[in-house]
Amino acid sequence: MNRKQRRAAKSRERRPFLKFSEIDSKFDIQVDGKYEQVVMVFASPKGRKVVEDQWPDVEWSTDKKFAAGGHPADWLFTHIRVTRLPPHLEKAVPSAFASAESLGYAVALALHRRAWPLQVAWFSGDGTDITINTFGEGFDASEGADWALYAEYMPPRPIPSGLGPAAGSA
């Protein structure tokens, strides 16, 4: 392979915009859709205040698995169950039929509207094909996504068998 071919190959390589170790320092709130309308939200102390403004009854926790994920000691997580999407999203896909990623997006959008300028990210994909999605500065305040999304706190529990990223793997 000559120099020109090496340069062309190198420019085609997929380069992440951020290293995994930098995620917690760049975002204050992170959202991950799980299963059965359950969404996991993990946040820094500043991010937790935003989540608590949206859903005052959430309870924060941590466990060995979460701590082993490399999150700083002051980061905690909670689980919420989405019970109703904002009308403009419900019209596209009713919440009962929405994927975990779609629900994660809706929760992240609602939190972004309240959190700005704090940064919110949501995860899509699973296994080794995970994408970190973010929002820009602007958003349409007329949609009311933060007020129209209803969710309730759900105590953390193990993922039911057959659901989640390990489903189908031996």
Protein Blocks (a to p, Z undefined) as FASTA:
>chain_A
ZZklmmmmmmmpccdfbdfklmmmmpcbdcddfbehiacddddfklmmmmmmmmmmbccd
ddfklmmnopafkbccdddddfbdcfklmmmpgfklpcfklmmmmmmmmmmmmmpmcdcd
ddedehjlcccddddfbdcfklommmmpccdddddddddehiajkgoiZZ
